[in-house]
């Protein structure tokens, strides 16, 4: 037992110090303007979170290619940046780093999970579309080798902009079914060149991206990776694959590895109450007992890495559970995401002993049944509705904070889902109009 607790500082391999073990997990904000630039709403929101006591804040998806977004309201960094954009990013960073807080920019490429409202033809390792109903995503085309190399350069460029504008670290998003995660997944990556086939080849995009980012930002600037512990799909990126990739990242000199899991087809990362994923490896009963969804997987990874601290996000709600994870060395950083959409100062309250458990708002979300009766059950529809309803509810709360308002905890899940979808349609229309102008 290490004696480490939530208030303990952490020195990263690069020498940077996090003042405590709390990190605000990455959550999509949807606060960019129609040109996908940062706004004062980002500064207002992240300033509020910085004042709330977290040692480190992770931004939501900042995209490296404006053609392929996770949603219309993403910030995009590509090509020469206007003075207006650089100023907005600097204001964002200044607010998010006050109170001796680290602010790391999460860099991403949405790949085939780019919504149809953004593009009708997304890109992926291979031309395999997302298996979800409703035509939300177009059939992707396979990337060329030249495009893959360009994507690596885009990640490095965006990391350089992050550093230059005052962000104190970056995270490469290689989880949740976005592009780098797709390359790792053999169900999606069916290439027969050096970017597909063996695990080493499927991990090449990730490893080359981390190397390019490190070359760009230098040895003393924190670099993190968000990696799936598993895709939770039979035949997909497995837990054993993940452990091997984690060991390679450790050898490459990573500063923090965040352990997560799932993708849009298997959304275990969305915290859907009652959702039991179907896959061939472990069952979540033990991790439920220990509170955090991915902690058991992180414990396995901890045995494979020598120098890289591990961050676990998803499910943590009690100080007792957090401290137990830290004391057992299964995690070095505790990621908190959705609870901070309601209580932005929850980390400080917990460290001060005023609160011992975060409220489980997700227990109140229900648009229909959640228990899956079989692999082709119609109740799968309600699983998706519940997940996206919760997503909408939390997202609207952080938007309210970005607008200088307090969260509205009385908002119904149905109302949140309807308003969230309406906001997305409005943002997509404004973005496409700006692109056409």
C-alpha positions as CSV (number, residue, x, y, z in Angstrom):
1,X,0.0,0.0,0.0
2,X,1.4,3.4,-1.0
3,X,-0.3,5.7,1.4
4,X,-1.2,7.9,-1.6
5,X,-4.6,9.7,-1.5
6,X,-6.6,12.2,-3.5
7,X,-4.7,15.2,-2.1
8,X,-1.2,13.8,-2.9
9,X,0.8,15.6,-5.6
10,X,2.2,13.6,-8.6
11,X,5.5,14.2,-10.4
12,X,5.2,13.0,-14.0
13,X,8.1,11.4,-15.9
14,X,8.7,14.7,-17.8
15,X,9.2,16.5,-14.5
16,X,5.8,18.4,-14.4
17,X,3.9,18.2,-11.1
18,X,0.1,17.7,-10.7
19,X,-0.9,19.3,-7.4
20,X,-3.3,16.5,-6.6
21,X,-4.7,13.2,-8.0
22,X,-7.9,14.6,-9.5
23,X,-8.2,15.1,-13.2
24,X,-11.3,16.4,-15.0
25,X,-11.9,13.8,-17.7
26,X,-12.4,14.9,-21.2
27,X,-16.0,15.7,-22.2
28,X,-17.1,17.1,-25.5
29,X,-18.2,20.7,-25.0
30,X,-19.8,21.8,-28.3
31,X,-18.8,25.4,-27.5
32,X,-16.9,26.3,-30.6
33,X,-18.2,29.0,-33.0
34,X,-19.4,28.2,-36.6
35,X,-15.7,28.3,-37.8
36,X,-14.7,25.8,-35.2
37,X,-12.8,28.3,-33.1
38,X,-12.5,28.5,-29.4
39,X,-14.8,31.1,-27.7
40,X,-15.1,32.9,-24.4
41,X,-17.5,30.2,-23.3
42,X,-14.5,27.8,-23.1
43,X,-12.6,30.2,-20.9
44,X,-15.6,30.7,-18.7
45,X,-16.3,27.0,-18.3
46,X,-12.7,25.9,-17.8
47,X,-12.0,28.8,-15.4
48,X,-14.9,27.5,-13.2
49,X,-13.4,24.0,-13.3
50,X,-9.9,25.3,-12.5
51,X,-11.3,27.1,-9.5
52,X,-12.9,23.8,-8.4
53,X,-9.7,22.2,-7.2
54,X,-8.8,19.6,-9.9
55,X,-5.0,19.1,-10.4
56,X,-5.5,18.7,-14.1
57,X,-8.2,19.4,-16.6
58,X,-8.5,17.6,-20.0
59,X,-10.4,19.4,-22.8
60,X,-12.9,17.7,-25.0
61,X,-12.0,16.6,-28.5
62,X,-9.9,19.2,-30.3
63,X,-9.8,18.0,-33.9
64,X,-6.8,18.0,-36.1
65,X,-8.8,17.9,-39.4
66,X,-11.8,20.1,-39.8
67,X,-13.4,17.8,-42.3
68,X,-13.8,15.0,-39.8
69,X,-15.4,16.0,-36.5
70,X,-16.9,14.3,-33.5
71,X,-19.7,17.0,-33.6
72,X,-20.1,20.4,-35.2
73,X,-19.1,22.3,-32.1
74,X,-15.6,20.9,-31.9
75,X,-12.6,23.2,-31.8
76,X,-10.3,22.6,-34.8
77,X,-6.6,23.3,-35.1
78,X,-5.2,22.9,-38.6
79,X,-3.0,25.0,-40.9
80,X,-2.1,28.6,-40.1
81,X,-4.0,30.0,-37.2
82,X,-5.6,33.4,-37.3
83,X,-4.7,35.9,-34.6
84,X,-8.3,35.7,-33.5
85,X,-8.1,31.9,-33.0
86,X,-4.7,32.2,-31.2
87,X,-6.0,34.8,-28.9
88,X,-9.1,32.7,-28.1
89,X,-6.9,29.7,-27.4
90,X,-4.7,31.7,-25.1
91,X,-7.6,33.0,-23.2
92,X,-8.9,29.5,-22.9
93,X,-5.5,28.3,-21.5
94,X,-5.1,31.2,-19.2
95,X,-8.5,30.6,-17.5
96,X,-8.0,26.8,-17.3
97,X,-4.6,27.0,-15.7
98,X,-5.4,29.4,-12.9
99,X,-5.3,28.1,-9.3
100,X,-2.1,26.2,-10.2
101,X,-4.1,23.8,-12.5
102,X,-2.8,21.9,-15.4
103,X,-4.8,22.2,-18.6
104,X,-4.1,19.5,-21.3
105,X,-5.6,19.7,-24.8
106,X,-7.1,16.4,-26.0
107,X,-6.2,16.0,-29.7
108,X,-8.4,13.8,-31.9
109,X,-9.5,12.7,-35.3
110,X,-13.1,11.3,-35.4
111,X,-12.5,9.0,-38.4
112,X,-15.5,6.9,-39.4
113,X,-17.5,8.2,-36.3
114,X,-17.8,11.6,-38.0
115,X,-21.6,12.3,-38.2
116,X,-23.3,12.5,-41.5
117,X,-24.3,16.1,-40.7
118,X,-20.6,16.9,-40.9
119,X,-19.6,14.8,-43.9
120,X,-21.3,12.2,-46.0
121,X,-18.0,10.3,-46.5
122,X,-15.8,10.0,-43.5
123,X,-12.5,8.2,-43.5
124,X,-11.2,5.1,-41.7
125,X,-8.4,2.5,-42.0
126,X,-10.8,0.4,-44.2
127,X,-14.1,1.1,-45.8
128,X,-16.2,-0.4,-42.9
129,X,-19.0,1.6,-41.6
130,X,-20.3,2.1,-38.1
131,X,-22.9,-0.5,-37.3
132,X,-25.6,1.7,-35.9
133,X,-29.2,2.3,-37.0
134,X,-30.6,5.6,-38.3
135,X,-28.0,6.6,-40.9
136,X,-26.0,8.7,-38.4
137,X,-22.7,7.9,-40.1
138,X,-21.8,7.6,-43.8
139,X,-19.9,4.7,-45.3
140,X,-16.2,5.6,-44.9
141,X,-13.4,5.3,-47.5
142,X,-10.1,3.9,-46.7
143,X,-7.2,6.4,-46.1
144,X,-4.2,6.4,-48.4
145,X,-0.7,6.1,-47.0
146,X,-0.1,9.7,-47.8
147,X,-3.2,10.8,-45.9
148,X,-2.1,8.7,-42.9
149,X,1.3,10.4,-42.8
150,X,-0.5,13.8,-43.1
151,X,-2.6,12.9,-40.1
152,X,0.5,12.3,-38.0
153,X,1.8,15.7,-39.0
154,X,-1.5,17.3,-38.1
155,X,-1.4,15.9,-34.5
156,X,2.1,17.2,-34.1
157,X,1.2,20.6,-35.5
158,X,-1.9,20.9,-33.2
159,X,0.3,19.9,-30.2
160,X,2.7,22.7,-31.0
161,X,-0.1,25.2,-31.1
162,X,-1.4,24.0,-27.8
163,X,2.0,24.5,-26.2
164,X,2.5,27.9,-27.8
165,X,-0.9,29.2,-26.6
166,X,-0.4,28.2,-22.9
167,X,-1.8,24.7,-22.5
168,X,0.4,22.7,-20.2
169,X,0.1,19.3,-21.9
170,X,-1.7,17.3,-24.6
171,X,-3.5,14.0,-24.8
172,X,-3.6,11.9,-28.0
173,X,-7.1,10.3,-28.2
174,X,-6.6,6.6,-29.1
175,X,-9.9,5.3,-27.6
176,X,-13.7,5.2,-28.0
177,X,-13.7,4.2,-31.7
178,X,-12.2,7.4,-33.1
179,X,-9.5,7.1,-35.9
180,X,-6.5,5.9,-34.0
181,X,-8.7,3.5,-32.0
182,X,-10.0,2.3,-35.4
183,X,-6.5,1.5,-36.6
184,X,-6.0,-0.6,-33.4
185,X,-9.3,-2.5,-33.9
186,X,-8.9,-5.5,-36.4
187,X,-12.7,-5.4,-37.0
188,X,-12.2,-2.0,-38.6
189,X,-8.6,-2.1,-39.7
190,X,-8.4,-4.8,-42.5
191,X,-5.5,-3.3,-44.3
192,X,-2.8,-5.5,-45.7
193,X,0.0,-2.9,-45.8
194,X,2.3,-1.7,-43.0
195,X,-0.6,0.0,-41.2
196,X,-2.7,-3.1,-40.7
197,X,-2.5,-6.8,-39.9
198,X,-0.3,-7.5,-36.9
199,X,-0.8,-5.6,-33.7
200,X,2.5,-3.8,-34.3
201,X,1.3,-2.6,-37.6
202,X,-2.2,-1.6,-36.3
203,X,-0.4,0.4,-33.5
204,X,1.9,2.1,-35.9
205,X,-0.3,5.2,-36.3
206,X,-0.5,5.7,-32.5
207,X,3.2,5.1,-32.0
208,X,4.3,7.4,-34.8
209,X,1.9,10.1,-33.7
210,X,3.3,10.0,-30.1
211,X,6.8,10.2,-31.5
212,X,5.9,13.2,-33.8
213,X,4.2,15.0,-30.9
214,X,7.2,14.5,-28.6
215,X,9.6,15.8,-31.3
216,X,7.4,18.9,-31.6
217,X,6.8,19.8,-27.9
218,X,10.1,18.6,-26.4
219,X,11.0,16.3,-23.4
220,X,9.6,18.5,-20.6
221,X,6.0,18.9,-21.9
222,X,3.5,16.3,-20.7
223,X,2.1,13.9,-23.3
224,X,-0.8,11.5,-22.5
225,X,-2.6,8.9,-24.4
226,X,-6.2,7.7,-23.9
227,X,-6.3,4.0,-24.7
228,X,-9.1,1.5,-24.6
229,X,-8.5,-1.4,-22.2
230,X,-10.7,-3.3,-24.7
231,X,-13.2,-2.5,-27.4
232,X,-15.5,-5.0,-25.7
233,X,-16.3,-6.5,-29.1
234,X,-15.5,-10.1,-30.0
235,X,-12.6,-10.1,-32.4
236,X,-11.8,-6.4,-31.7
237,X,-9.0,-4.7,-29.9
238,X,-8.6,-7.0,-26.9
239,X,-7.4,-6.5,-23.3
240,X,-4.2,-8.4,-24.1
241,X,-3.6,-6.2,-27.1
242,X,-4.1,-3.2,-24.9
243,X,-1.6,-4.4,-22.4
244,X,1.0,-4.9,-25.1
245,X,0.4,-1.4,-26.6
246,X,0.6,0.1,-23.1
247,X,4.1,-1.5,-22.7
248,X,5.2,0.1,-26.0
249,X,3.9,3.5,-25.0
250,X,5.7,3.1,-21.7
251,X,9.0,2.4,-23.5
252,X,8.3,5.5,-25.7
253,X,8.4,7.8,-22.7
254,X,4.7,8.6,-22.1
255,X,3.8,10.9,-19.1
256,X,0.3,9.6,-18.4
257,X,-1.8,6.7,-19.8
258,X,-5.6,7.0,-19.4
259,X,-7.4,3.7,-19.4
260,X,-10.9,3.6,-20.9
261,X,-12.9,1.3,-23.2
262,X,-15.7,0.9,-25.8
263,X,-16.8,2.7,-28.9
264,X,-20.1,3.9,-30.4
265,X,-21.1,0.3,-31.2
266,X,-20.3,-0.8,-27.7
267,X,-20.7,2.3,-25.6
268,X,-19.5,1.1,-22.2
269,X,-17.8,4.5,-21.7
270,X,-21.2,6.3,-21.7
271,X,-22.1,5.0,-18.2
272,X,-25.4,3.4,-19.2
273,X,-27.1,2.1,-16.1
274,X,-27.8,-1.6,-16.4
275,X,-25.8,-2.1,-19.6
276,X,-23.8,-5.3,-19.5
277,X,-21.4,-5.5,-22.5
278,X,-21.1,-8.8,-24.4
279,X,-17.5,-9.8,-25.0
280,X,-15.2,-12.7,-24.5
281,X,-13.0,-11.5,-21.7
282,X,-13.8,-10.4,-18.2
283,X,-17.2,-9.7,-16.6
284,X,-17.6,-6.3,-14.9
285,X,-19.0,-7.7,-11.6
286,X,-15.7,-7.3,-9.8
287,X,-15.1,-3.8,-11.1
288,X,-18.6,-2.8,-10.1
289,X,-17.7,-3.8,-6.5
290,X,-14.7,-1.6,-6.7
291,X,-16.7,1.3,-8.2
292,X,-14.6,2.2,-11.3
293,X,-15.5,0.6,-14.6
294,X,-12.0,0.1,-15.9
295,X,-10.0,-0.2,-12.7
296,X,-9.5,-4.0,-13.0
297,X,-8.1,-3.5,-16.5
298,X,-5.8,-0.7,-15.3
299,X,-4.5,-3.0,-12.5
300,X,-3.4,-5.5,-15.3
301,X,-1.7,-2.6,-17.2
302,X,0.1,-1.4,-14.1
303,X,2.0,-4.7,-14.1
304,X,3.1,-4.1,-17.7
305,X,4.3,-0.5,-17.5
306,X,7.4,0.5,-15.6
307,X,7.4,4.3,-15.6
308,X,4.1,5.6,-16.9
309,X,1.4,6.7,-14.4
310,X,-2.1,5.5,-15.0
311,X,-5.3,7.5,-15.0
312,X,-8.7,5.8,-14.7
313,X,-12.0,7.6,-15.5
314,X,-15.5,6.3,-15.3
315,X,-17.6,5.4,-12.3
316,X,-15.7,6.9,-9.4
317,X,-18.1,8.5,-7.0
318,X,-16.7,8.0,-3.4
319,X,-13.6,9.2,-1.7
320,X,-13.2,5.8,-0.2
321,X,-13.2,4.2,-3.6
322,X,-10.8,6.7,-5.0
323,X,-8.3,6.4,-2.2
324,X,-8.5,2.6,-2.3
325,X,-7.5,2.7,-6.0
326,X,-4.6,5.1,-5.3
327,X,-3.4,3.2,-2.3
328,X,-3.4,-0.1,-4.2
329,X,-1.3,1.4,-7.0
330,X,-4.0,0.3,-9.5
331,X,-4.4,4.0,-10.5
332,X,-2.2,7.1,-10.1
333,X,-4.8,9.7,-11.2
334,X,-8.5,9.7,-10.6
335,X,-10.6,10.9,-13.6
336,X,-13.9,12.6,-12.8
337,X,-16.1,13.7,-15.6
338,X,-19.9,13.9,-15.5
339,X,-20.2,14.8,-11.8
340,X,-18.3,18.0,-12.6
341,X,-21.0,19.1,-15.0
342,X,-23.2,19.6,-11.9
343,X,-20.7,20.3,-9.1
344,X,-17.6,22.0,-10.6
345,X,-15.9,22.2,-7.2
346,X,-16.5,18.6,-6.2
347,X,-12.7,17.8,-6.1
348,X,-12.1,20.6,-3.6
349,X,-15.1,19.6,-1.5
350,X,-13.8,16.0,-1.3
351,X,-10.3,17.1,-0.4
352,X,-11.7,19.4,2.3
353,X,-13.8,16.5,3.7
354,X,-17.1,18.3,3.0
355,X,-18.3,15.6,0.6
356,X,-17.5,11.9,0.7
357,X,-19.6,10.8,-2.3
358,X,-20.7,12.4,-5.5
359,X,-24.4,12.3,-6.3
360,X,-25.3,9.6,-8.9
361,X,-27.4,11.8,-11.2
362,X,-27.4,9.0,-13.8
363,X,-29.7,6.9,-11.6
364,X,-32.5,9.3,-12.5
365,X,-32.1,9.0,-16.3
366,X,-34.5,6.6,-18.0
367,X,-36.2,6.7,-21.4
368,X,-36.9,3.0,-21.5
369,X,-35.6,-0.4,-20.3
370,X,-31.9,-1.0,-20.2
371,X,-31.4,-4.7,-19.6
372,X,-30.4,-6.5,-22.8
373,X,-32.3,-9.7,-23.4
374,X,-30.2,-11.0,-26.2
375,X,-27.8,-10.0,-29.0
376,X,-30.6,-8.8,-31.3
377,X,-33.1,-7.6,-28.7
378,X,-35.2,-4.5,-29.6
379,X,-34.3,-3.2,-26.1
380,X,-30.9,-2.4,-27.6
381,X,-32.8,0.7,-28.9
382,X,-33.5,1.9,-25.4
383,X,-29.9,1.3,-24.4
384,X,-28.9,3.8,-27.1
385,X,-31.6,6.2,-26.2
386,X,-30.6,6.1,-22.5
387,X,-27.0,6.6,-23.3
388,X,-27.6,9.6,-25.6
389,X,-30.2,11.0,-23.3
390,X,-27.6,11.1,-20.5
391,X,-25.0,12.5,-22.9
392,X,-27.4,15.3,-23.8
393,X,-28.3,16.0,-20.1
394,X,-24.7,16.4,-19.0
395,X,-23.7,18.3,-22.1
396,X,-26.4,20.9,-21.7
397,X,-25.2,21.4,-18.1
398,X,-21.7,22.3,-19.1
399,X,-23.1,24.5,-21.9
400,X,-25.0,26.4,-19.2
401,X,-21.8,26.9,-17.2
402,X,-20.1,28.1,-20.3
403,X,-22.8,30.7,-20.6
404,X,-22.3,31.8,-17.0
405,X,-25.4,30.0,-15.7
406,X,-25.7,27.3,-13.0
407,X,-26.7,23.8,-13.9
408,X,-30.4,22.9,-14.2
409,X,-30.7,19.6,-12.4
410,X,-34.5,19.5,-12.8
411,X,-34.2,19.1,-16.6
412,X,-35.8,15.9,-17.8
413,X,-33.9,13.3,-19.8
414,X,-36.4,13.5,-22.7
415,X,-36.2,17.3,-22.7
416,X,-32.4,17.2,-22.6
417,X,-32.2,14.7,-25.5
418,X,-34.6,16.7,-27.6
419,X,-32.8,20.0,-26.9
420,X,-29.4,18.4,-27.4
421,X,-30.3,17.1,-30.8
422,X,-31.8,20.4,-31.8
423,X,-28.6,22.2,-30.7
424,X,-26.6,19.8,-32.9
425,X,-28.7,20.4,-35.9
426,X,-28.5,24.2,-35.4
427,X,-24.7,24.0,-35.0
428,X,-24.3,21.8,-38.1
429,X,-26.3,24.3,-40.2
430,X,-24.3,27.2,-39.0
431,X,-21.0,25.5,-39.5
432,X,-21.9,24.4,-43.0
433,X,-23.1,27.9,-43.9
434,X,-19.7,29.3,-42.6
435,X,-17.8,26.8,-44.8
436,X,-19.9,27.7,-47.8
437,X,-19.4,31.4,-47.4
